Amino acid sequence: MTLEEAMRTRHTVRRYTEEKIPQDLLARLDERMRGSNERRGLAMSLVTENTEAFGPALKLFLAKGVRNYLILAGPDRPGLDEAVGYCGADMMLFAQTLGLNSWWVGGTYSRKGVERNAAPGAGKILGLIALGYGRTQGVPHRSKRPEEVASYAGPAPEWFVKGVEALLLAPTALNRQAFTVRGEGRKVSITCGGAFSGVDLGIGKYHFEIGAGREAFCWA
């Protein structure tokens, strides 16, 4: 499965089976995470067979069976939120290519539980990604129409159309999809509003690149 295929098949899954993630898949996840940490100066960490990320009520009603998760963190600095969003999106789609399900959790988790399991000196924690074998494969989220978020100066090329379609498959806080995308020639600009705007911007940029192809354009 390619990353583009993963993007189109991945949906939010909040409840998981008891099946353990095989060690070889955990090793591949860890390797990819470490590469992102090194390139982007992050401190993400992979936690396995641990139930401390959610309190009792959330475990019972919302996050049932979550025992594996990626903690999204890094030194507090300008651009951290966007970098975490970008790399977290990559980790979710990579997990999907391995046959795993995922859930981006922005705030409904136990902060103390997550802090106890974060890497030493992790810095600012911006959320987590639950990973595992879902009880279902999830369902597609409601999406805005491309013309509600995007415009292009002149007839839009195919790569721009595909990029916007991919962008609207991205998970965002409260599913707001508060993106504004503008294209002219090979240049594309994108902004995002809302409480988690930096993280959502990073997720959106990653998805746009997967859909459009990184070689087709450049960020303005």
C-alpha positions in Angstrom: 0.0 0.0 0.0 1.3 3.4 -1.0 1.0 6.5 1.2 -1.6 7.9 -1.2 -3.6 4.7 -0.9 -3.2 4.9 2.9 -4.5 8.5 2.9 -7.7 7.5 1.1 -8.4 4.4 3.3 -7.4 5.8 6.7 -10.2 6.9 9.0 -10.3 7.8 12.7 -10.6 4.7 14.9 -11.1 5.1 18.6 -11.6 1.5 19.8 -9.1 -1.3 19.4 -8.8 -5.0 19.7 -6.3 -6.7 22.1 -4.1 -8.0 19.2 -0.5 -6.9 19.8 1.4 -5.1 17.2 4.2 -7.4 16.0 7.8 -6.5 16.9 8.9 -6.1 13.3 6.2 -3.5 12.7 7.0 -1.7 15.9 10.6 -1.5 14.8 9.6 0.0 11.5 7.4 2.6 13.2 10.3 3.4 15.6 12.8 3.8 12.8 10.5 6.2 10.9 9.8 8.2 14.1 13.5 8.5 14.9 14.2 9.8 11.4 11.5 12.5 11.7 12.8 13.4 15.2 16.3 13.9 13.7 15.3 15.8 10.6 12.8 18.1 12.4 14.3 18.5 15.8 11.4 16.7 17.6 11.1 14.4 20.5 8.3 12.1 19.6 8.2 8.7 21.4 6.5 5.4 20.8 4.8 3.8 23.8 3.6 0.2 23.6 1.4 -2.0 25.8 0.6 0.9 28.1 -2.8 2.1 29.2 -1.9 5.3 31.0 -2.8 7.7 28.2 -6.5 7.8 29.1 -8.4 8.1 32.4 -11.0 5.4 33.4 -14.0 7.2 31.9 -12.4 7.7 28.5 -11.1 4.1 28.5 -14.7 2.9 29.1 -16.6 5.1 26.7 -14.3 6.7 24.1 -10.7 5.2 23.9 -11.4 1.5 24.5 -8.4 -0.8 24.0 -5.8 1.9 23.3 -2.5 0.4 24.5 -0.1 1.8 21.9 0.5 5.4 21.1 2.9 8.0 19.7 3.5 11.0 21.9 3.9 14.1 19.8 6.4 16.5 21.4 9.4 18.6 20.9 11.4 21.6 22.3 9.1 24.6 22.5 10.0 26.9 19.6 8.5 28.7 16.7 7.2 26.3 14.1 7.0 23.3 16.5 3.3 22.8 16.1 3.5 22.7 12.3 6.5 20.3 12.4 4.6 18.0 14.8 1.5 18.1 12.5 3.6 17.3 9.4 5.5 14.5 11.0 2.5 13.1 12.8 0.6 12.9 9.6 3.4 11.0 8.0 3.4 8.5 10.9 -0.3 8.0 10.7 -0.2 7.2 7.0 2.9 5.0 7.4 1.1 3.1 10.1 -1.9 2.6 7.7 0.5 1.1 5.1 1.5 -1.5 7.8 -2.2 -2.5 8.3 -2.6 -0.4 11.5 -5.4 2.0 12.5 -4.9 5.3 14.1 -6.5 8.3 15.9 -5.0 11.7 16.3 -5.8 12.9 19.9 -5.4 16.6 20.5 -6.7 17.0 24.0 -8.9 14.3 25.4 -6.1 12.3 27.1 -4.5 12.1 30.5 -1.8 14.6 30.6 -0.1 13.1 33.6 -0.2 9.7 32.1 1.3 10.9 28.9 4.0 13.0 30.6 5.1 9.9 32.6 5.8 8.0 29.4 7.3 10.8 27.3 10.9 10.8 26.4 13.2 12.5 28.9 13.4 16.2 28.1 10.6 15.9 25.5 9.6 19.5 25.9 6.1 20.6 24.8 3.6 17.8 24.3 1.0 18.6 21.6 -1.0 15.4 21.6 -0.7 11.8 20.7 -1.6 9.3 18.0 -3.3 6.1 19.1 -2.2 3.0 17.1 -3.3 -0.6 16.8 -5.8 -2.9 15.2 -9.2 -1.3 15.2 -12.5 -3.0 16.0 -13.7 -1.3 12.8 -12.0 0.6 10.0 -13.7 3.8 10.8 -15.9 5.9 8.5 -15.1 8.9 6.3 -15.5 12.3 7.9 -17.7 15.0 6.5 -15.7 17.2 4.1 -16.0 20.7 2.7 -16.1 21.2 -1.0 -12.8 22.1 -2.7 -14.1 25.5 -3.8 -14.8 26.3 -0.1 -11.2 26.2 0.7 -9.2 26.7 -2.5 -8.7 29.1 -5.4 -6.2 29.2 -8.3 -5.2 32.1 -10.5 -6.5 30.7 -13.8 -7.5 27.2 -14.8 -6.3 24.9 -12.0 -3.8 22.2 -13.1 -4.4 18.6 -12.2 -1.8 18.5 -9.5 -3.5 21.4 -7.7 -6.9 19.7 -7.9 -5.4 16.5 -6.5 -3.6 18.4 -3.8 -6.8 20.0 -2.5 -8.6 16.7 -2.7 -5.9 15.2 -0.5 -5.9 18.2 1.9 -9.6 17.6 2.5 -8.9 14.0 3.6 -6.7 15.3 6.4 -7.8 15.0 10.0 -8.2 18.4 11.7 -9.3 19.7 15.1 -13.1 19.3 15.5 -13.1 18.5 11.7 -13.2 22.2 11.0 -11.0 22.0 7.9 -10.3 25.7 8.3 -7.9 25.9 5.4 -7.4 28.6 2.8 -5.3 27.5 -0.2 -4.2 29.7 -3.1 -2.3 28.7 -6.1 -0.6 30.7 -8.9 1.8 29.1 -11.3 3.8 26.5 -9.4 3.5 28.4 -6.1 1.0 27.5 -3.4 0.2 29.2 -0.1 -1.9 27.7 2.7 -3.2 29.1 6.0 -5.3 27.5 8.7 -7.3 29.0 11.6 -8.6 27.5 14.8 -7.3 26.5 18.2 -4.9 23.9 16.8 -4.0 25.9 13.7 -0.3 25.2 13.7 -0.7 21.4 14.0 -3.6 21.4 11.5 -1.4 23.4 9.1 1.3 20.8 9.2 -1.1 17.9 8.7 -2.7 19.8 5.8 0.7 20.5 4.1 1.7 16.9 4.3 -1.6 15.7 2.8 -1.4 18.3 0.0 2.1 17.2 -0.9 1.1 13.6 -1.1 -1.8 14.4 -3.4 -0.1 17.0 -5.6 3.3 15.4 -5.7 6.2 17.3 -4.0 7.9 17.9 -7.4 4.9 19.6 -8.9 5.0 22.8 -6.9 6.7 24.9 -4.2 5.3 26.5 -1.1 5.1 30.3 -1.3 
